Amino acid sequence: MPRFNQASPEDRFKQVALIRAIGAGFASGNPSTLQEAVRQWLLSLLQDPSEKVRRYAMNALPKLGAGRAEERQLLELLQKSDIDRERKFLGQALNKIGGSATLDVIRNQGGRLSHLTEQRAKANLARQQKPSSIRLDATLPHIPSLRIHLRCRNGLESILTREIKDTTHKFRILDIRPGLLTLAPTSQFNLRELYSLRIFSTASFFLGTLPTTGERTEPLARLIASSENLQLCQALTDGPVRYRLEFVAQGHQRSAILQSVQKVYALCPDLLNDSRQAPWAIEVHPGDRGDWVELRPRLTPDPRFPYRQQDVPASSHPPLAAAMARLAGPFPHDTVWDPFCGSGLELIERARLGGVQTVLGTDLSPVAIEAAQTNWRAAHISGVRAHFLQRDFRDFMKLPGCHPGQISLLITNPPLGKRVPIPNLRGLLQELLTLASLALCPGGRMVWVNPVKIKPSDPTLVQDFQQTVDLGGFACRLELLRKR
Ligand SMILES: C[S@@+](CC[C@H](N)C(=O)[O-])C[C@H]1O[C@@H](n2cnc3c(N)ncnc32)[C@H](O)[C@@H]1O
């Protein structure tokens, strides 16, 4: 920075890229004691005689999480500047950090700043005042045509269907496709009731279909600004409605997004586009006869799995763990063992369903055992004895109190050899099946992910269910075996 300051105007002009690099290096995500000095330096560059230097500085400033002082300086520069390009870049910087001062300028003087800047400044203010705000307990407005899309990992459709039928009477299943169930509500409901279902990955409300040919910006904006969408958003949001627009599996589509959100704002200024921490996503999904437009609550962390305090690198996808637990079904005084428990998701999901006497988690890794213990405590499950032990699964019979026929459910997502190579995965899984035969009581179940299509050699361990499931980019078999 000092060397840049001392350089001749020509050298500064040639080295403007340094400004961008420093902005990125000291971005607000990278805490540093020098951040304040960098901010002051960038502010001083806004006074530079070279338009190019000023432009690079105004681009870099928002990266540092700039605030009111920076906003004021950008607005002052806007008043002075009569260079079109500079005004355009000032507008872009104000899109990111503009707030009440920017809105005042727009209100009093209009003209120089766009409707996009106005929309973003309103969104910035709303975000700062109330970061995330979906109302889980608010009853949804009655919209007769309302359709809910539940997306799940491919292969989990039948278990999700069973979960819906067994646990709630509020929804009717209209359609089942790979990875997608369409539901209609049968009575009033709130998001908390929808999120009592644990096997779906995402839930969204279907807003409509885009035409397959011709201009799509206007139809997309009309769906987003529709009264159904506005009713849903307003009923379910605490405070101003902010949304992010995303084209799923269709690339970035920056210009389509910019055009659409400006049209939406013109049609309905109550809906504010905001790419940062917006509580809602409007998603455009490839559909069969035209793309589907959906409204999705962005609930992160997922309110269904608040117990997930710690993770291991190969943690199960929580809805998969929930699906495995449901697949296991009930058993009187269930005694459950996960030989490869990792962070404990399968055991916790099974225990949450009730009827469990004991859970036992074993894992080679001390980090995994610590994670499982932490998560178990955070799940607040009472009346279940829980033991988490750092052991090789083969040591099961050596564990105090463990004997043949003691386990009524073996539930596990074993090492799959994808992230951590396993020298003899088949051999390890063969040993697991042999041990399962010994450990399971008559009628006991084994629910597991079988990555190599291995079969038990014990004829009394019989397959009851099998389904190929997407484990996030690769397919494995989910199986239920029963000990006769
Ligand atoms: C796919 S992860 C399990 C993830 C777990 N279901 C969860 O949700 O976090 C497999 C686990 O097996 C453990 N593991 C690998 N070999 C083992 C062995 N021989 N005995 C016990 N655990 C083992 C690993 O440390 C890892 O935590």
Ligand as a Chemical Component Dictionary entry (heavy atoms), coordinates in Angstrom:
data_LIG
# 
_chem_comp.id                   LIG 
_chem_comp.type                 NON-POLYMER 
_chem_comp.pdbx_formal_charge   0 
_chem_comp.three_letter_code    LIG 
# 
loop_
_chem_comp_atom.comp_id 
_chem_comp_atom.atom_id 
_chem_comp_atom.alt_atom_id 
_chem_comp_atom.type_symbol 
_chem_comp_atom.charge 
_chem_comp_atom.model_Cartn_x 
_chem_comp_atom.model_Cartn_y 
_chem_comp_atom.model_Cartn_z 
_chem_comp_atom.pdbx_ordinal 
LIG C1  C1  C 0  -19.555 -43.360 6.508  1  
LIG S1  S1  S 1  -18.874 -43.020 8.053  2  
LIG C2  C2  C 0  -20.239 -43.131 9.109  3  
LIG C3  C3  C 0  -21.003 -41.859 9.156  4  
LIG C4  C4  C 0  -22.080 -41.823 10.208 5  
LIG N1  N1  N 0  -23.208 -42.623 9.853  6  
LIG C5  C5  C 0  -22.499 -40.386 10.448 7  
LIG O1  O1  O 0  -23.617 -40.019 10.176 8  
LIG O2  O2  O -1 -21.659 -39.573 10.873 9  
LIG C6  C6  C 0  -17.978 -44.491 8.417  10 
LIG C7  C7  C 0  -17.295 -44.497 9.778  11 
LIG O3  O3  O 0  -16.694 -45.778 9.944  12 
LIG C8  C8  C 0  -15.558 -45.611 10.780 13 
LIG N2  N2  N 0  -14.720 -46.837 10.641 14 
LIG C9  C9  C 0  -13.938 -47.215 9.596  15 
LIG N3  N3  N 0  -13.382 -48.423 9.833  16 
LIG C10 C10 C 0  -13.867 -48.849 11.046 17 
LIG C11 C11 C 0  -13.683 -50.035 11.837 18 
LIG N4  N4  N 0  -12.882 -51.010 11.410 19 
LIG N5  N5  N 0  -14.339 -50.121 13.014 20 
LIG C12 C12 C 0  -15.141 -49.110 13.455 21 
LIG N6  N6  N 0  -15.324 -47.967 12.750 22 
LIG C13 C13 C 0  -14.701 -47.834 11.570 23 
LIG C14 C14 C 0  -14.956 -44.330 10.295 24 
LIG O4  O4  O 0  -14.135 -43.745 11.312 25 
LIG C15 C15 C 0  -16.186 -43.479 9.955  26 
LIG O5  O5  O 0  -16.511 -42.621 11.026 27 
# 
loop_
_chem_comp_bond.comp_id 
_chem_comp_bond.atom_id_1 
_chem_comp_bond.atom_id_2 
_chem_comp_bond.value_order 
_chem_comp_bond.pdbx_ordinal 
LIG C1  S1  SING 1  
LIG S1  C2  SING 2  
LIG S1  C6  SING 3  
LIG C2  C3  SING 4  
LIG C3  C4  SING 5  
LIG C4  N1  SING 6  
LIG C4  C5  SING 7  
LIG C5  O1  DOUB 8  
LIG C5  O2  SING 9  
LIG C6  C7  SING 10 
LIG C7  O3  SING 11 
LIG C7  C15 SING 12 
LIG O3  C8  SING 13 
LIG C8  N2  SING 14 
LIG C8  C14 SING 15 
LIG N2  C9  SING 16 
LIG N2  C13 SING 17 
LIG C9  N3  DOUB 18 
LIG N3  C10 SING 19 
LIG C10 C11 SING 20 
LIG C10 C13 DOUB 21 
LIG C11 N4  SING 22 
LIG C11 N5  DOUB 23 
LIG N5  C12 SING 24 
LIG C12 N6  DOUB 25 
LIG N6  C13 SING 26 
LIG C14 O4  SING 27 
LIG C14 C15 SING 28 
LIG C15 O5  SING 29 
# 
